[in-house]
């Protein structure tokens, strides 16, 4: 057990957990996106039926309950070690550099990851209160209508779009940084991983952002 404590208190160990949980959370984002894309079905009745059945399954299935524990743990570890790394980086040199050097750059990256991460967390809390809590504990059966009505509100949809832009920035750095920590950003794989990182950081947030815009602009949900 001693080695585990040593590993988790080292900067590389913390980066490793942060990267690993980040990749796990990306896999959640992909699955969640696949479910949510049902909202874009142009046949409104079919969209309503399939999305409500999916949502009902998500809030009642016992296997999903078990997977949820893993998801909560994934978020908790990612946030905990992300914060630990941010504060360690912040404390490393309290006086700001006058010139742009590697250290100052790493501070800027760390600060932007902290800022984007904090706004994504605020988004997540609001999102869970508005959707997840109502489906899981409020007995809401018509999640389709609830989601569509929420996205017709400009302030709500715009907040989602802003959060997705920040999610893209967070993923763009986080994805590459995770592979660098795993030692896989060498010459051989660098271009593949960089390409995959950009795809993940652009395609996932873009598809998520299209959903609120689709209803806000009145294209769907009539
Ligand atoms: C257009 C975008 C999105 C829509 C329409 C949407 C919709 C929903 C709905 C309806 C629920 C509750 C019931 C269910 O699982 O079906 C839910 C749960 C959840 N959402 Fe989202 N979501 C979106 C984006 C996101 C994003 C970007 C994240 C993460 C950053 C996220 C994280 C979660 C989590 C952690 C849960 C609870 C676990 C779960 O039920 O799967 N969602 N979402």
Boltz pocket constraint, residues with backbone or C-beta under 6 A from the ligand:
constraints:
  - pocket:
      binder: B
      contacts: [[A, 32], [A, 36], [A, 51], [A, 54], [A, 55], [A, 56], [A, 58], [A, 59], [A, 120], [A, 124], [A, 127], [A, 128], [A, 131], [A, 132], [A, 133], [A, 135], [A, 143], [A, 147], [A, 207], [A, 208], [A, 209], [A, 211], [A, 212]]
      max_distance: 6.0
